[in-house]
Amino acid sequence: MGYNFDIDPDITKAETLPASFYRDPEIFEALKKTVFYRSWQWIGDTTLINTAQNAYPFILLDGFLTEPMLLTKDGDETIHCLTNVCTHRGNLLLDGPAKTRKLICGYHGRRFALDGNFEHMPEFKETKDFPRPCDNLHRFPLRRWGPLLFAGLHTSFDFESVLNDMNERVGFLPLDQFELHESRGKDYIVNAHWALYCDNYLEGFHIPFVHEDLDAVLDYGSYDTVLYNYCNLQIGYAEGAEEVFDLPDNHPDFGKKVAAYYYWVFPNMMFNFYPWGLSVNLVQPISMNQTKVTFSSYVYDVAKLDKGAGSGLDKVELEDEAVVEGVQKGVRSEFYKAGRFSPNREKGVHHFHRLLAEFLNT
């Protein structure tokens, strides 16, 4: 069903999404088809399939979308993203990573190439009009950015435009040299609606009130938000002599003391660039009242770890969670209906709410 959420494009007049958005189970379910099926997701990096003739099965947003998918790398070292569901009777093709030249269903022996093309099926010689295009494995759109991989189910916008927007500021960084440090990765369970977690991320308004340590290293007065079509950027400038980026001469921010670039990509991805590297945060809905947030760290300069705005990330996360869980309790009140936006400090939240309304209303 379509909805009729109205977020005024003029932030000085606009109201936030109503409290019902966060507490209506029908809306939560509708978000799967209207938002998540039509957007892109970060699915990991190239280390998942770092050798040729390799296959890696995974579930896209397990517990929410629960879509069985498969990464493969063929003999030409081309990476493909396919369904992990056999086109004969729906059996899963792989239960775990495998070094293989072919994809063979363990149920009835249907065989596919690593690019998803159907190759062979026993006992089907008498079957008419076979094989058809639908007997190939479904291919999902796949994009690569440095070592990072992104896929979508029924994408409604071009992810290349998002990557181009991010490359305006961080394209000078050698992403292919960023290395995953698994020891720094962590999952957090937040007892709140996933969109409330994003709301909080998308504004620096709360930093002086919630993050004492982070506020000490950032120049709050200069904090800035840049809006794009399907992503936005918050720029954190250093307060003093903290670690900052060494920006090239032709960079839009050359001469400024940039301590962090915080990118959010619709609807649930965060890419936080620090002088030491990148922290990827994936916000995964579990239920209307619970969210899993996965942190993954890609390190470029070990010497700059745990310095400046890129330090104490676990403490900052726990502070954010406490606030978001408080808001979760508050929006369930019968006496809270909707709020207003700070035109200077909440442009990112306004942008997010307009996108959610646009996707839900169609």
Secondary structure, DSSP 8 states (H G I E B T S, - for coil): --------SSTTT-B---HHHHH-HHHHHHHIIIIITTSEEEEEEGGGG-SSSEEEEEEETTTTT-EEEEEEE-TT--EEEEESB-TTT--BS-SS-EE-SSEE-TTT--EE-TTS-EEE-TT-TT-SS-S-GGGS--B--EEEETTEEEEESS--S-HHHHHHHHHHHHTTS-GGG-EE-GGG-EEEEESS-HHHHHHHHT-STTHHHH-HHHHHHB-GGG-EEEE-SSEEEEEEEBSSS-------TTSTTTTS-EEEEEEEETTTEEEEEETTEEEEEEEEEEETTEEEEEEEEEES-GGGTT-GGGS-HHHHHHHHHHHHHHHHHHTTSTT----B--TTT-HHHHHHHHHHHHHHH-
